[in-house]
Amino acid sequence: MASFRNKSMVLCLWLATSFGLVYESVLAELQRFEHPTKGDGTLSFLVVGDWGRQGDYNQSAVARQMGIVGEKLDVDFLVSTGDNFYDDGLTGEHDPAFVDSFVNIYKARSLQKQWYSVLGNHDYRGDVEAQLSPSLRKIDSRWICLRSFIVNAEIAELFFVDTTPFVKEYFFEPKNHEYDWRGVTPPKTYTRNVLKDLQSALRESTAKWKIVVGHHAIRSVGHHGDTKELVERLLPILRANNVDFYVNGHDHCLEHISDDKSPIQFLTSGAGSKAWRGDLKEMKGDGLKYFYDGQGFMSVKLTQTHLEIAFYDVLGTVVHKWTMSKQLHSSI
């Protein structure tokens, strides 16, 4: 079935390309979730990515430290940057991997908050509709996973972007993998609509902080490196709309890179379980502020005027911290 579905999608793409067929899908505005700040007007949350391995590869150890830090910071919610279930997403709404890799792993009291999640490329190798299904919320009400959406947290707006359909390699050079492309073909039309909706939402946003979340990196010195499709198509929109930082997973590491043409900070938090050791690409320029190739996660604390991010390793040790003033747009 999966093989037939994948071949059918490729055939549709070939027909659309060869015969100039255009299918314009009408997408509604990005769905919005309202998430209030604390009573004192502050906001804090944790970010973790590339985690779903039934507790293996230090996933459980990272989860324990997330619970400790989450309680200390009194986090408002959590963000997952995708690749939520390895190796090939979920097989259906009743796949035990949802319980084994999520419900039974992130059990700490401080982590019983809303989880806002995007899809990664590994998630697209399974039943995407199952992972997006509201039925999973009946199993665990914390789980919210959509393709692209917005979380309005008063002083900050988080714009979640479905980045996997942007990457041409998955469509045309899938190797031995099969992807569930239902709802995203033809990719050119789908991604164009995603960017159109994102740009409109960013322009209309009056939030003090604008944060964009996706699975794939725009800038990275890790295993996968920069995602050229996002550099070409997404980055100009972020720069033009005063986005403060872009958060991603995909590379199994923690890293912080500054943009050379805007105040945007690129923050990778994809170290929720299996990580690559010593896999580092050379970077041109001086934008790299931090790189760590072990397991860990990230925290974000915001006020009206100040931001603090911190990276934690598998032992809960702070390995990198960075602060920023909204008025000055400079690190301290």
C-alpha positions as CSV (number, residue, x, y, z in Angstrom):
1,M,0.0,0.0,0.0
2,A,2.7,2.4,1.0
3,S,4.8,1.6,-2.0
4,F,1.8,2.1,-4.3
5,R,0.9,5.4,-2.6
6,N,4.5,6.7,-3.0
7,K,4.6,5.7,-6.7
8,S,1.2,7.3,-7.3
9,M,2.5,10.6,-5.8
10,V,5.6,10.6,-8.0
11,L,3.4,9.9,-11.1
12,C,1.1,12.9,-10.2
13,L,4.1,15.1,-9.8
14,W,5.5,13.9,-13.2
15,L,2.2,14.5,-14.9
16,A,1.9,18.0,-13.4
17,T,5.4,18.9,-14.5
18,S,5.2,17.4,-17.9
19,F,1.8,18.6,-19.0
20,G,1.8,21.9,-17.2
21,L,-1.2,20.9,-15.0
22,V,-1.7,23.2,-12.0
23,Y,-3.8,22.4,-9.0
24,E,-4.3,25.4,-6.8
25,S,-5.2,24.3,-3.3
26,V,-7.1,26.8,-1.2
27,L,-5.6,26.8,2.3
28,A,-7.3,28.5,5.2
29,E,-5.4,30.9,7.4
30,L,-3.0,29.2,9.8
31,Q,-4.8,27.8,12.8
32,R,-4.1,29.7,16.0
33,F,-3.8,28.6,19.6
34,E,-4.0,31.1,22.4
35,H,-1.6,30.5,25.3
36,P,-1.5,33.2,28.0
37,T,1.7,34.2,29.8
38,K,2.1,33.9,33.5
39,G,0.5,36.5,35.8
40,D,3.7,38.5,35.9
41,G,3.7,38.7,32.1
42,T,6.7,36.4,31.6
43,L,6.9,33.3,29.4
44,S,9.1,30.2,29.5
45,F,9.2,27.0,27.6
46,L,11.5,24.1,26.7
47,V,12.4,22.9,23.2
48,V,13.4,19.4,22.3
49,G,13.7,17.6,18.9
50,D,14.5,14.2,17.3
51,W,13.5,12.2,20.4
52,G,11.0,9.4,19.8
53,R,13.0,6.2,20.5
54,Q,11.1,4.5,23.3
55,G,13.5,5.9,25.9
56,D,16.6,4.6,24.2
57,Y,19.8,6.6,23.2
58,N,19.4,8.7,26.4
59,Q,15.9,9.9,25.6
60,S,14.8,9.0,29.1
61,A,17.8,10.7,30.7
62,V,17.1,13.9,28.7
63,A,13.4,13.7,29.7
64,R,14.4,13.5,33.4
65,Q,16.5,16.6,33.2
66,M,13.7,18.4,31.2
67,G,11.4,17.6,34.1
68,I,13.9,19.2,36.6
69,V,14.5,22.3,34.5
70,G,10.8,22.5,33.6
71,E,9.9,22.7,37.3
72,K,12.6,25.2,38.1
73,L,11.4,27.5,35.3
74,D,7.7,26.8,35.7
75,V,7.5,26.3,32.0
76,D,4.3,27.3,30.2
77,F,4.5,24.8,27.4
78,L,6.9,22.7,25.4
79,V,8.0,22.7,21.7
80,S,9.0,19.7,19.7
81,T,11.0,20.4,16.5
82,G,10.0,17.2,14.8
83,D,11.2,13.7,14.1
84,N,8.9,12.8,16.9
85,F,8.8,9.0,16.3
86,Y,11.7,6.9,14.9
87,D,12.5,5.5,12.5
88,D,9.4,5.8,10.4
89,G,6.8,7.8,12.2
90,L,3.6,6.2,13.4
91,T,1.9,3.3,11.7
92,G,-1.6,4.5,12.8
93,E,-3.6,6.2,15.5
94,H,-3.1,3.1,17.8
95,D,0.6,2.6,17.3
96,P,2.0,1.8,20.7
97,A,5.0,4.0,19.9
98,F,3.0,7.1,20.8
99,V,2.7,5.8,24.4
100,D,6.1,4.2,24.6
101,S,8.0,7.2,23.2
102,F,5.9,10.1,24.5
103,V,3.3,9.4,27.2
104,N,5.5,7.1,29.2
105,I,8.7,9.1,28.8
106,Y,7.8,12.7,29.6
107,K,6.1,11.8,32.9
108,A,7.5,14.6,35.1
109,R,4.8,16.8,36.6
110,S,6.4,20.0,35.1
111,L,6.1,18.4,31.6
112,Q,2.3,18.0,31.9
113,K,1.8,21.1,29.8
114,Q,0.8,21.5,26.2
115,W,3.2,20.2,23.7
116,Y,3.3,22.0,20.3
117,S,4.9,19.9,17.7
118,V,5.8,20.0,14.0
119,L,6.5,17.0,11.7
120,G,10.0,16.0,10.7
121,N,11.1,14.0,7.7
122,H,11.1,10.7,9.7
123,D,7.5,11.4,10.7
124,Y,6.6,11.7,7.0
125,R,7.8,8.2,6.5
126,G,4.9,6.9,8.5
127,D,1.2,7.6,8.6
128,V,1.2,11.4,8.8
129,E,-2.6,11.7,9.2
130,A,-2.4,9.5,12.3
131,Q,0.2,11.8,14.0
132,L,-2.0,14.8,13.1
133,S,-5.2,13.2,14.3
134,P,-7.1,14.6,17.3
135,S,-7.6,11.0,18.4
136,L,-4.1,11.1,19.9
137,R,-5.3,13.9,22.2
138,K,-7.8,11.4,23.7
139,I,-4.8,9.3,24.7
140,D,-2.8,12.3,26.0
141,S,-4.3,15.8,25.9
142,R,-0.9,17.4,25.9
143,W,-0.3,16.5,22.2
144,I,-0.9,19.1,19.5
145,C,0.7,18.4,16.2
146,L,-0.2,20.2,13.0
147,R,1.6,20.9,9.7
148,S,1.8,24.7,10.1
149,F,0.1,26.8,12.8
150,I,0.6,29.7,15.3
151,V,0.8,29.9,19.0
152,N,-0.1,33.3,20.4
153,A,1.5,33.6,23.8
154,E,0.8,37.4,24.2
155,I,4.3,38.8,24.4
156,A,5.5,36.2,21.8
157,E,4.0,34.6,18.7
158,L,5.4,31.2,17.6
159,F,5.0,30.4,13.9
160,F,5.3,26.6,13.2
161,V,6.2,25.7,9.7
162,D,6.0,22.3,7.9
163,T,9.5,22.2,6.3
164,T,9.8,18.6,5.0
165,P,7.8,19.3,1.8
166,F,10.3,22.1,0.9
167,V,13.1,19.6,0.5
168,K,13.3,18.3,-3.1
169,E,15.5,15.4,-2.3
170,Y,12.7,13.6,-0.4
171,F,10.5,13.7,-3.5
172,F,12.9,12.9,-6.3
173,E,15.7,11.0,-4.5
174,P,14.0,9.1,-1.7
175,K,16.5,6.3,-1.7
176,N,14.9,3.3,0.0
177,H,12.4,5.4,2.0
178,E,8.7,5.9,1.4
179,Y,6.9,9.2,2.3
180,D,3.3,10.0,3.0
181,W,2.7,12.9,0.7
182,R,-1.1,13.1,1.2
183,G,-2.2,16.7,1.4
184,V,1.0,18.3,0.3
185,T,1.1,17.7,-3.5
186,P,2.1,19.3,-5.8
187,P,4.8,20.5,-3.4
188,K,5.4,23.7,-5.3
189,T,1.9,24.8,-4.7
190,Y,1.7,23.6,-1.2
191,T,4.9,25.3,-0.1
192,R,4.0,28.5,-1.9
193,N,0.8,28.6,0.1
194,V,2.6,27.9,3.3
195,L,5.0,30.8,2.7
196,K,2.1,33.1,1.7
197,D,0.2,32.4,4.9
198,L,3.3,32.7,7.0
199,Q,4.3,36.0,5.5
200,S,0.8,37.4,6.0
201,A,0.8,36.3,9.6
202,L,4.2,37.7,10.3
203,R,3.2,41.1,8.8
204,E,0.1,41.3,10.9
205,S,1.8,40.2,14.2
206,T,2.2,42.8,16.9
207,A,4.0,40.5,19.3
208,K,7.1,41.7,21.0
209,W,8.9,38.5,20.0
210,K,8.5,36.6,16.7
211,I,9.7,33.1,16.8
212,V,9.6,30.6,13.8
213,V,9.8,26.9,14.4
214,G,10.6,24.2,11.8
215,H,12.2,20.8,11.6
216,H,15.0,21.5,9.1
217,A,17.8,23.9,9.8
218,I,18.3,27.1,7.8
219,R,21.9,27.4,9.1
220,S,23.8,24.5,10.6
221,V,27.3,23.1,10.9
222,G,26.0,19.7,11.9
223,H,25.5,16.5,9.9
224,H,22.9,17.8,7.5
225,G,24.1,21.4,7.2
226,D,22.1,24.3,5.7
227,T,18.8,23.4,4.0
228,K,19.3,25.3,0.7
229,E,15.5,25.4,-0.1
230,L,14.9,27.2,3.2
231,V,17.8,29.5,2.7
232,E,16.4,30.5,-0.7
233,R,12.7,30.7,0.1
234,L,12.1,31.0,3.9
235,L,15.0,33.1,5.1
236,P,14.2,36.2,3.1
237,I,10.7,36.2,4.6
238,L,12.1,36.0,8.1
239,R,14.6,38.8,7.5
240,A,11.9,41.0,6.0
241,N,9.5,40.6,8.9
242,N,11.8,41.2,11.9
243,V,11.8,37.6,13.2
244,D,13.9,37.3,16.3
245,F,14.9,33.6,16.0
246,Y,14.4,30.4,14.1
247,V,14.3,27.2,16.0
248,N,14.8,23.7,14.4
249,G,15.8,20.2,14.9
250,H,17.0,17.7,12.2
251,D,20.7,17.9,13.2
252,H,21.1,15.8,16.3
253,C,22.9,18.5,18.3
254,L,22.6,21.8,20.1
255,E,23.9,24.9,18.2
256,H,23.6,28.6,18.0
257,I,24.4,30.6,14.9
258,S,23.9,34.3,14.3
259,D,22.7,35.7,11.0
260,D,25.2,37.9,9.2
261,K,22.5,40.2,7.6
262,S,19.9,40.5,10.4
263,P,19.4,40.1,14.1
264,I,18.0,36.6,13.6
265,Q,19.5,33.8,15.7
266,F,19.4,30.2,14.4
267,L,18.9,27.8,17.3
268,T,19.1,24.0,16.8
269,S,17.6,21.7,19.5
270,G,17.6,18.3,17.9
271,A,19.4,16.3,20.6
272,G,16.5,14.6,22.3
273,S,17.9,11.1,21.9
274,K,20.5,9.7,19.4
275,A,23.2,12.2,18.6
276,W,26.2,12.2,16.3
277,R,29.7,12.6,17.8
278,G,32.4,14.6,16.0
279,D,30.2,15.3,12.9
280,L,31.0,19.0,12.3
281,K,31.1,20.9,9.1
282,E,33.3,23.9,8.6
283,M,31.5,27.3,8.7
284,K,32.6,30.4,6.8
285,G,32.4,33.6,8.8
286,D,32.1,34.1,12.5
287,G,28.4,33.5,13.1
288,L,28.8,30.2,15.0
289,K,28.4,30.9,18.7
290,Y,28.0,27.4,20.0
291,F,28.0,23.8,18.9
292,Y,27.5,20.6,21.0
293,D,27.1,17.2,19.5
294,G,25.7,15.3,22.5
295,Q,22.1,14.8,23.8
296,G,20.3,17.7,25.4
297,F,17.5,20.3,25.1
298,M,16.9,24.1,25.2
299,S,15.0,26.5,27.4
300,V,13.6,29.9,26.5
301,K,12.7,32.7,29.0
302,L,11.0,35.9,27.8
303,T,9.9,39.2,29.2
304,Q,8.6,42.2,27.3
305,T,12.2,43.4,26.7
306,H,14.6,40.5,27.4
307,L,15.3,37.0,26.2
308,E,17.4,34.2,27.7
309,I,18.1,30.9,26.1
310,A,20.1,28.1,27.6
311,F,21.3,24.7,26.3
312,Y,21.4,21.7,28.7
313,D,23.3,18.5,28.3
314,V,22.1,15.0,29.3
315,L,23.1,15.7,32.9
316,G,21.2,18.9,33.1
317,T,24.3,21.0,33.0
318,V,24.0,24.4,31.3
319,V,26.5,24.3,28.5
320,H,25.6,27.5,26.7
321,K,23.6,30.6,27.7
322,W,22.8,33.7,25.7
323,T,20.7,36.8,26.5
324,M,19.4,39.6,24.3
325,S,17.8,43.0,24.9
326,K,14.9,43.8,22.6
327,Q,15.8,47.5,22.5
328,L,19.5,46.9,21.7
329,H,19.3,43.7,19.7
330,S,22.6,42.7,21.0
331,S,24.0,39.9,23.2
332,I,25.1,40.5,26.7
